[in-house]
């Protein structure tokens, strides 16, 4: 899983260099697929429950599961790219949000706070803690800024399957939920909006948007919980 995560992180680094006004999300998908296959991996998302692409590309008000197409990025957009890689039977999964050209200070703050939410959640992923501790700290921090914390989609266990138990909500009460134990591998992926937290699904059956067209930012890492430390598997 370290190697699958490494390919995910490397793919993000490659795509970040290509994110600029004018490039289409379909072109980003093609770059990602070529890189993953050349690295010896398999795109986890392509064909997963019928998803048609290698990566998810979610722009502005799209919360998650955006399908790559001929949409071109524009100055001031933010795009979340979610990448999954399967290698020798195990998965790695990470989403990252990127600014396209200059963005407003308010949007830059939303990105910063969402990344800090991920970091706070990771700090709670320790043996003896509970899954609810992760969501509680994320919700408490995000709501200090009057942001919305998406509830319809959550983090998850990951291993030989892309989505495994336990589910990891990004909201909730501390001290609740399953106990975190050594050997668990989980993905934490807070989705934070600058408006309402509720989602609606496009007619394609995949693309999830905020109901008020507010902007959504997401950051995600895959983590391995060990006896003495928690290791982030999807960073270089």
Backbone bond lengths (Angstrom), bond angles and torsions (degrees), N, CA, C in turn:
res aa  C-N    CA-C-N  psi(-1)  N-CA   C-N-CA  omega(-1)  CA-C   N-CA-C  phi
1 X - - - 1.461 - - 1.524 111.09 -
2 X 1.340 116.64 -28.11 1.470 118.83 173.74 1.526 109.98 -60.00
3 X 1.312 116.07 -42.68 1.470 119.44 -177.69 1.522 111.37 -70.53
4 X 1.321 118.00 -40.00 1.469 120.33 175.83 1.526 110.01 -60.97
5 X 1.328 116.30 -43.39 1.457 120.58 178.39 1.512 112.72 -64.86
6 X 1.322 116.11 -36.19 1.466 119.74 178.67 1.527 110.64 -63.36
7 X 1.325 117.07 -41.90 1.471 119.95 178.11 1.525 110.80 -63.85
8 X 1.334 116.82 -39.69 1.467 120.41 176.48 1.528 110.00 -58.47
9 X 1.341 116.83 -48.99 1.457 120.86 -178.48 1.525 111.65 -63.11
10 X 1.323 116.88 -40.76 1.455 120.33 178.20 1.523 111.09 -64.52
11 X 1.323 116.63 -38.00 1.463 120.70 179.47 1.525 110.46 -65.11
12 X 1.331 116.82 -40.32 1.464 119.68 175.40 1.531 110.39 -59.38
13 X 1.318 116.96 -43.48 1.463 120.58 -179.38 1.527 111.39 -61.82
14 X 1.324 116.59 -38.45 1.468 120.92 178.05 1.528 110.37 -67.01
15 X 1.327 117.06 -45.50 1.462 120.28 -177.63 1.522 111.93 -67.24
16 X 1.331 116.83 -36.39 1.466 119.59 -179.35 1.528 111.20 -56.11
17 X 1.327 116.99 -36.82 1.462 121.27 -179.90 1.528 112.02 -69.17
18 X 1.344 116.81 -20.55 1.460 121.09 -177.49 1.520 113.22 -96.03
19 X 1.328 117.25 -8.72 1.466 120.42 -176.67 1.523 109.88 -77.20
20 X 1.319 115.04 110.78 1.458 121.75 -179.57 1.520 108.47 -159.98
21 X 1.326 117.66 158.48 1.466 119.40 178.97 1.525 111.32 -55.68
22 X 1.330 115.57 135.78 1.454 120.96 176.90 1.514 114.95 103.40
23 X 1.334 118.00 -27.21 1.461 119.04 178.95 1.519 108.79 -74.54
24 X 1.324 117.17 142.81 1.460 120.67 179.63 1.519 110.36 -92.72
25 X 1.314 115.32 157.21 1.465 119.15 178.07 1.526 110.82 -66.64
26 X 1.318 117.67 -28.13 1.464 120.88 175.84 1.527 110.26 -65.14
27 X 1.317 116.83 -40.65 1.466 120.09 177.54 1.522 110.77 -63.91
28 X 1.325 117.63 -39.84 1.467 120.57 176.52 1.532 110.57 -61.87
29 X 1.317 116.03 -39.93 1.469 120.46 178.71 1.527 110.91 -62.69
30 X 1.315 116.92 -41.07 1.459 120.86 -179.97 1.521 111.21 -66.54
31 X 1.327 116.71 -39.52 1.470 120.65 177.14 1.528 110.22 -62.06
32 X 1.340 115.59 -44.50 1.463 120.16 -178.59 1.523 111.78 -64.36
33 X 1.310 116.48 -45.44 1.467 119.09 -177.93 1.528 111.16 -63.56
34 X 1.315 116.70 -42.19 1.464 120.32 178.84 1.519 110.31 -61.04
35 X 1.341 116.97 -42.68 1.462 120.52 -178.75 1.529 111.17 -66.34
36 X 1.324 117.05 -47.29 1.470 120.86 -177.01 1.527 111.10 -60.95
37 X 1.322 116.48 -45.59 1.469 119.98 -179.14 1.530 110.70 -65.46
38 X 1.331 117.40 -39.47 1.462 120.64 179.40 1.523 111.39 -65.84
39 X 1.338 116.50 -28.26 1.473 121.03 179.47 1.522 112.19 -82.73
40 X 1.328 117.05 -1.73 1.458 120.73 178.20 1.511 114.47 92.44
41 X 1.339 117.10 5.57 1.459 120.87 -179.64 1.515 113.09 -96.98
42 X 1.309 114.87 177.59 1.460 122.96 175.68 1.528 107.26 -124.60
43 X 1.333 119.07 131.88 1.462 119.89 176.32 1.528 110.83 -61.59
44 X 1.330 116.82 119.61 1.467 120.85 -175.96 1.521 112.62 -67.18
45 X 1.332 116.78 -33.09 1.456 119.87 -171.10 1.525 113.02 -81.90
46 X 1.323 117.72 -30.74 1.459 120.12 -172.55 1.532 110.17 -64.89
47 X 1.326 115.89 115.95 1.460 121.15 -177.62 1.512 114.32 87.78
48 X 1.350 118.04 -6.64 1.467 120.97 -179.05 1.530 108.66 -69.77
49 X 1.317 116.01 112.77 1.472 121.91 -174.35 1.531 111.09 53.19
50 X 1.330 116.37 27.78 1.454 121.04 176.83 1.516 115.44 90.23
51 X 1.354 118.45 5.27 1.466 119.14 179.81 1.532 108.71 -63.04
52 X 1.351 117.78 132.62 1.470 119.84 -168.30 1.519 116.65 -88.83
53 X 1.321 119.15 -1.15 1.464 119.69 -172.14 1.524 111.45 -130.14
54 X 1.334 114.74 173.94 1.463 121.94 -178.01 1.527 111.31 -81.60
55 X 1.343 117.07 -37.92 1.460 122.40 -179.01 1.521 109.41 -127.56
56 X 1.327 116.37 163.21 1.458 122.21 170.61 1.532 107.77 -99.21
57 X 1.324 116.62 133.52 1.460 121.81 -179.18 1.527 107.82 -124.80
58 X 1.317 116.91 105.79 1.463 122.40 -171.70 1.524 109.29 -115.52
59 X 1.336 116.35 112.46 1.459 122.52 -173.29 1.531 110.59 -103.62
60 X 1.318 116.52 130.97 1.467 124.72 170.36 1.525 113.19 56.63
61 X 1.337 119.13 -100.73 1.465 121.03 -175.17 1.520 112.96 -83.71
62 X 1.331 118.01 -0.56 1.467 120.48 177.42 1.527 108.42 -80.08
63 X 1.329 115.45 124.89 1.461 121.17 -178.88 1.518 110.66 -75.11
64 X 1.332 115.80 -49.85 1.464 120.67 -177.00 1.517 109.65 -165.92
65 X 1.335 115.54 169.18 1.463 124.25 173.14 1.530 113.57 64.64
66 X 1.345 116.63 26.50 1.455 119.45 174.15 1.525 110.72 -65.87
67 X 1.332 116.34 135.45 1.468 121.84 -177.13 1.527 109.58 -93.21
68 X 1.333 118.63 126.30 1.465 120.62 177.89 1.526 111.40 -58.42
69 X 1.344 115.28 138.77 1.460 121.31 179.59 1.522 109.15 -152.94
70 X 1.306 117.60 -154.69 1.465 120.97 -177.14 1.536 112.76 -88.31
71 X 1.337 117.71 9.87 1.458 120.77 177.11 1.523 110.11 -65.21
72 X 1.331 116.09 126.90 1.468 121.23 179.38 1.528 110.00 -94.52
73 X 1.313 116.47 138.87 1.458 120.76 177.18 1.526 110.16 -69.59
74 X 1.346 115.16 148.66 1.462 121.33 -179.51 1.520 109.97 -127.78
75 X 1.327 115.84 155.77 1.460 120.76 174.63 1.520 109.91 -53.25
76 X 1.333 116.20 134.91 1.454 120.80 178.40 1.511 114.38 92.03
77 X 1.340 117.57 -11.10 1.469 120.46 175.45 1.520 110.04 -71.11
78 X 1.323 114.37 158.80 1.464 120.96 161.57 1.520 107.32 -123.73
79 X 1.312 116.12 139.56 1.459 121.15 -179.51 1.520 109.27 -128.08
80 X 1.322 115.89 133.01 1.453 121.37 171.99 1.518 108.05 -100.92
81 X 1.320 116.18 125.83 1.465 122.02 177.05 1.523 108.22 -111.09
82 X 1.318 115.20 122.09 1.467 122.35 179.52 1.525 107.89 -108.40
83 X 1.325 116.22 126.55 1.462 122.08 -175.20 1.518 109.64 -126.39
84 X 1.321 116.49 132.74 1.456 122.14 172.36 1.516 110.04 -126.05
85 X 1.325 116.19 140.05 1.469 121.34 179.50 1.522 109.28 -132.85
86 X 1.320 115.61 133.20 1.465 122.07 173.74 1.519 108.34 -105.38
87 X 1.333 116.08 129.38 1.462 121.52 -179.96 1.518 108.44 -138.79
88 X 1.315 116.19 121.30 1.468 122.43 179.02 1.532 111.35 50.54
89 X 1.318 115.66 40.56 1.459 121.15 172.40 1.515 116.01 90.19
90 X 1.337 118.04 0.87 1.464 120.86 -178.37 1.532 110.51 -128.26
91 X 1.336 115.43 150.99 1.457 121.57 -173.34 1.525 112.64 -108.02
92 X 1.335 115.05 151.99 1.461 124.11 165.20 1.512 107.69 -126.30
93 X 1.336 117.54 149.36 1.469 120.96 -171.30 1.531 108.77 -149.80
94 X 1.333 116.90 127.00 1.461 120.58 178.33 1.519 109.95 -154.14
95 X 1.334 115.74 136.28 1.468 121.90 173.84 1.522 108.69 -116.50
96 X 1.329 115.31 147.39 1.462 120.21 179.73 1.516 108.53 -144.66
97 X 1.322 116.34 143.04 1.461 121.07 177.83 1.521 110.42 -101.18
98 X 1.327 115.46 141.25 1.461 121.82 -176.68 1.529 109.83 -131.59
99 X 1.321 116.14 140.33 1.455 121.72 173.53 1.527 109.26 -84.25
100 X 1.329 115.69 140.38 1.463 121.42 176.40 1.529 107.39 -103.99
101 X 1.316 116.61 103.12 1.454 119.96 -176.03 1.527 111.25 68.77
102 X 1.333 117.84 -162.74 1.464 121.23 -179.72 1.529 111.34 -67.26
103 X 1.334 116.38 140.92 1.462 121.66 175.40 1.522 109.25 -127.04
104 X 1.318 116.22 165.98 1.460 120.80 -178.03 1.526 110.68 -71.66
105 X 1.338 117.37 155.41 1.462 119.93 175.31 1.530 112.75 -57.19
106 X 1.331 117.29 -36.28 1.469 120.19 179.82 1.521 110.92 -64.01
107 X 1.327 116.51 -40.11 1.457 120.14 179.33 1.523 111.05 -71.25
108 X 1.326 116.30 -36.71 1.469 119.98 176.18 1.524 110.32 -62.17
109 X 1.333 117.40 -37.66 1.462 120.14 177.33 1.516 111.22 -65.92
110 X 1.324 117.65 -40.84 1.463 120.93 178.50 1.532 110.12 -60.31
111 X 1.310 117.15 -41.81 1.458 120.63 178.14 1.522 110.96 -64.12
112 X 1.324 115.80 -44.71 1.471 119.52 -179.01 1.524 110.95 -62.73
113 X 1.314 116.71 -46.83 1.467 120.05 -177.40 1.526 111.04 -64.80
114 X 1.326 117.80 -38.65 1.469 119.88 178.99 1.524 111.01 -64.45
115 X 1.328 116.80 -41.37 1.470 119.67 176.61 1.531 109.97 -63.08
116 X 1.327 117.19 -39.36 1.458 120.14 177.80 1.528 110.85 -65.96
117 X 1.336 117.10 -33.80 1.469 120.09 175.07 1.523 110.83 -61.00
118 X 1.330 116.86 -43.32 1.464 119.94 176.91 1.523 110.41 -60.77
119 X 1.326 117.24 -46.03 1.456 120.68 -179.03 1.530 111.36 -60.67
120 X 1.330 116.73 -41.79 1.470 120.64 178.59 1.524 110.95 -64.84
121 X 1.334 116.35 -39.50 1.457 119.61 177.76 1.513 112.14 -64.16
122 X 1.332 116.31 -40.54 1.465 121.01 178.99 1.534 110.46 -62.04
123 X 1.333 116.66 -38.01 1.469 120.12 179.23 1.528 112.30 -60.94
124 X 1.327 116.87 -26.87 1.466 120.79 -179.47 1.532 112.91 -85.53
125 X 1.315 116.96 -10.47 1.468 120.85 -177.25 1.525 109.61 -82.83
126 X 1.317 115.52 74.49 1.454 122.73 -177.02 1.526 109.22 -132.62
127 X 1.341 118.13 149.95 1.465 120.10 177.99 1.525 111.46 -55.09
128 X 1.324 115.70 134.77 1.459 121.33 179.30 1.509 113.85 94.91
129 X 1.331 117.44 -21.63 1.462 120.77 173.26 1.528 108.83 -74.72
130 X 1.317 116.18 172.69 1.463 121.02 177.13 1.531 110.20 -118.10
131 X 1.334 114.64 157.38 1.464 119.93 -178.68 1.529 110.31 -57.48
132 X 1.323 117.47 -36.21 1.452 120.67 179.17 1.511 113.92 -61.93
133 X 1.322 117.67 -25.99 1.461 121.04 178.51 1.530 110.99 -64.57
134 X 1.329 116.33 -33.43 1.464 120.86 179.95 1.529 109.52 -66.19
135 X 1.328 116.44 -53.73 1.460 120.18 -178.56 1.513 113.38 -63.66
136 X 1.330 116.44 -36.99 1.463 120.20 -176.78 1.521 111.58 -63.67
137 X 1.323 117.16 -44.14 1.463 119.64 -177.46 1.527 110.68 -69.98
138 X 1.343 116.98 -35.24 1.471 120.56 177.48 1.525 110.43 -65.65
139 X 1.332 116.52 -48.39 1.464 120.33 -178.72 1.527 111.38 -61.76
140 X 1.304 116.04 -45.77 1.463 120.02 -177.52 1.530 111.08 -60.47
141 X 1.326 116.63 -43.43 1.467 119.21 -178.07 1.528 111.49 -69.66
142 X 1.338 117.76 -46.66 1.467 120.94 -177.93 1.523 111.64 -62.35
143 X 1.324 116.85 -40.17 1.459 120.11 -176.46 1.525 112.36 -72.98
144 X 1.333 118.44 -16.09 1.466 120.35 171.56 1.527 111.21 -61.28
145 X 1.329 116.00 -26.96 1.459 121.66 -179.58 1.537 111.26 -99.05
146 X 1.337 116.01 7.97 1.473 122.60 -179.20 1.532 111.80 63.60
147 X 1.325 115.43 32.54 1.458 121.02 175.87 1.523 110.01 -91.04
148 X 1.339 115.41 160.95 1.455 121.16 175.86 1.516 110.72 -94.56
149 X 1.319 116.63 141.03 1.469 122.43 178.38 1.528 107.49 -109.83
150 X 1.322 116.97 110.99 1.466 121.77 -176.01 1.524 110.30 -60.80
151 X 1.320 115.57 132.86 1.465 120.96 -177.94 1.527 113.87 -108.12
152 X 1.336 117.95 -23.94 1.469 119.98 -175.76 1.523 113.12 -69.02
153 X 1.338 117.35 -21.15 1.462 121.57 -178.15 1.526 108.45 -126.60
154 X 1.326 116.35 145.48 1.460 119.34 -172.32 1.522 110.73 -143.94
155 X 1.332 114.89 173.59 1.446 121.05 172.91 1.525 110.13 -76.52
156 X 1.335 115.96 -178.06 1.466 118.77 -170.06 1.517 111.21 -165.64
157 X 1.319 114.28 160.41 1.444 119.52 166.53 1.518 109.80 -70.08
158 X 1.319 116.49 158.69 1.467 120.82 -177.39 1.521 108.47 -152.50
159 X 1.323 116.26 144.31 1.464 121.02 179.89 1.514 109.57 -173.64
160 X 1.334 116.14 -114.30 1.455 119.89 175.07 1.516 111.55 -71.81
161 X 1.324 116.63 -20.41 1.457 122.74 171.99 1.522 108.61 -111.97
162 X 1.340 115.67 149.00 1.455 120.12 -179.39 1.527 111.35 -66.20
163 X 1.313 116.40 -41.73 1.475 121.75 178.28 1.518 108.94 -117.12
164 X 1.297 117.04 117.82 1.460 122.56 178.67 1.525 109.17 -131.78
165 X 1.319 115.46 167.79 1.456 120.25 172.08 1.532 108.96 -73.56
166 X 1.328 117.75 151.20 1.460 127.09 3.29 1.518 112.19 -89.13
167 X 1.331 116.32 155.34 1.450 119.86 167.33 1.531 108.80 -70.15
168 X 1.336 115.74 147.08 1.464 120.24 -176.80 1.528 109.01 -127.16
169 X 1.329 118.13 90.28 1.465 120.33 176.79 1.517 110.56 -64.52
170 X 1.320 115.55 153.78 1.463 120.59 178.33 1.527 111.31 -101.93
171 X 1.311 115.13 25.89 1.458 123.25 176.30 1.522 106.55 -150.08
172 X 1.325 117.39 168.37 1.461 118.52 175.11 1.515 113.49 134.80
173 X 1.343 114.24 -162.75 1.459 121.95 -174.73 1.528 110.06 -111.53
174 X 1.323 117.12 139.22 1.474 118.97 176.36 1.525 110.55 -66.58
175 X 1.324 115.73 151.48 1.457 120.58 178.17 1.515 114.62 79.20
176 X 1.314 117.86 6.51 1.462 121.96 180.00 1.527 110.26 -109.48
177 X 1.319 115.68 161.50 1.459 120.69 174.51 1.516 113.43 86.62
178 X 1.339 116.55 178.60 1.460 121.48 -178.14 1.525 112.53 -59.73
179 X 1.319 115.64 149.47 1.463 121.44 175.18 1.527 109.38 -74.68
180 X 1.316 116.62 137.33 1.462 121.62 176.68 1.523 108.66 -81.38
181 X 1.334 116.47 127.58 1.457 121.71 -174.36 1.519 111.26 -125.77
182 X 1.334 117.38 152.74 1.468 120.13 174.41 1.525 110.64 -56.45
183 X 1.313 115.71 139.90 1.455 120.92 -178.46 1.510 113.54 100.95
184 X 1.337 116.89 -16.96 1.463 119.66 176.62 1.523 110.26 -69.93
185 X 1.326 115.85 141.13 1.458 121.61 169.88 1.522 106.90 -123.51
186 X 1.332 116.53 122.90 1.455 121.25 -172.28 1.526 110.32 -134.21
187 X 1.338 114.68 157.97 1.460 121.78 173.65 1.521 108.26 -115.47
188 X 1.323 116.42 123.15 1.462 122.93 175.41 1.516 107.27 -106.26
189 X 1.348 118.04 130.48 1.466 119.87 -171.27 1.529 112.58 -149.32
190 X 1.334 118.40 65.97 1.461 119.42 -178.17 1.519 112.35 -58.14
191 X 1.333 114.83 135.82 1.468 123.38 175.12 1.521 106.66 -115.43
192 X 1.324 117.01 112.50 1.459 122.97 -170.73 1.532 109.36 -120.53
193 X 1.333 116.67 133.90 1.458 121.35 -178.04 1.526 110.94 -115.01
194 X 1.334 115.67 159.52 1.459 119.30 173.53 1.533 111.05 -96.65
195 X 1.325 115.00 27.22 1.452 122.10 177.32 1.516 110.16 -153.03
196 X 1.326 116.16 -134.00 1.463 120.43 -179.84 1.530 110.50 -77.24
197 X 1.345 115.17 156.85 1.459 119.01 -176.87 1.525 113.46 -93.62
198 X 1.332 118.39 -12.37 1.463 120.48 -174.89 1.529 111.44 -71.35
199 X 1.352 115.13 152.72 1.461 121.84 -176.63 1.522 111.27 -117.86
200 X 1.328 114.59 156.96 1.461 122.34 169.82 1.530 107.09 -132.89
201 X 1.324 116.80 152.33 1.463 121.59 -175.55 1.521 109.77 -109.58
202 X 1.334 117.22 132.06 1.462 121.90 176.80 1.524 110.96 -66.26
203 X 1.307 115.13 168.54 1.475 120.93 -179.39 1.525 112.79 -63.70
204 X 1.342 117.21 -19.55 1.472 118.46 178.73 1.526 112.17 -71.18
205 X 1.336 117.20 -7.62 1.453 121.08 177.74 1.511 114.73 81.79
206 X 1.330 117.69 -1.37 1.459 122.25 -177.18 1.521 113.44 -121.23
207 X 1.321 116.21 -52.55 1.466 121.13 -170.06 1.521 111.27 -65.39
208 X 1.333 116.14 117.53 1.471 121.92 179.93 1.524 108.67 -103.33
209 X 1.338 116.24 129.28 1.460 122.21 -178.76 1.521 110.94 -122.90
210 X 1.324 115.52 159.38 1.458 119.80 171.57 1.527 108.61 -70.25
211 X 1.323 116.97 145.45 1.470 119.60 -175.83 1.525 112.11 -73.60
212 X 1.329 117.53 -18.47 1.461 120.69 -178.46 1.523 112.53 -111.24
213 X 1.339 116.19 14.07 1.470 122.62 179.94 1.529 113.40 62.62
214 X 1.323 116.69 20.92 1.460 120.04 173.47 1.533 109.49 -72.06
215 X 1.327 115.41 163.44 1.467 121.03 -177.59 1.524 109.67 -82.53
216 X 1.328 116.39 140.30 1.461 121.21 176.18 1.526 109.61 -119.72
217 X 1.323 115.20 135.27 1.466 122.91 177.00 1.525 107.99 -118.80
218 X 1.327 115.96 145.02 1.469 120.55 179.76 1.529 110.18 -142.13
219 X 1.329 114.69 138.41 1.465 121.31 170.06 1.522 107.77 -132.39
220 X 1.328 115.99 140.66 1.478 120.63 -175.99 1.520 110.65 -144.56
221 X 1.329 114.93 138.33 1.464 121.77 170.14 1.529 109.33 -130.55
222 X 1.331 114.94 152.48 1.461 122.09 168.33 1.523 107.97 -95.21
223 X 1.340 116.64 131.43 1.465 122.62 -174.92 1.518 110.99 -123.71
224 X 1.315 116.62 143.52 1.460 122.31 170.87 1.528 108.19 -109.24
225 X 1.326 116.22 122.33 1.466 121.43 179.27 1.523 108.60 -89.86
226 X 1.319 116.83 115.15 1.458 122.20 179.89 1.531 109.66 -108.57
227 X 1.310 116.79 175.28 1.465 121.02 -179.60 1.525 111.69 -58.67
228 X 1.323 115.86 -44.91 1.466 119.96 -170.57 1.512 114.06 -107.76
229 X 1.321 118.25 -11.46 1.459 120.88 -177.62 1.521 110.23 -160.73
230 X 1.329 115.50 164.40 1.451 121.84 171.64 1.515 107.97 -111.74
231 X 1.320 116.51 125.89 1.458 122.39 -173.27 1.525 109.70 -106.43
232 X 1.321 116.63 128.69 1.463 121.36 173.72 1.524 107.91 -81.65
233 X 1.326 116.23 119.93 1.465 121.00 -175.15 1.523 113.44 -90.66
234 X 1.339 116.94 -13.36 1.474 119.85 -173.26 1.517 111.60 -114.17
235 X 1.316 116.93 42.14 1.460 121.00 171.80 1.514 109.86 -135.65
236 X 1.321 116.60 152.97 1.459 121.02 -179.46 1.514 110.90 -80.19
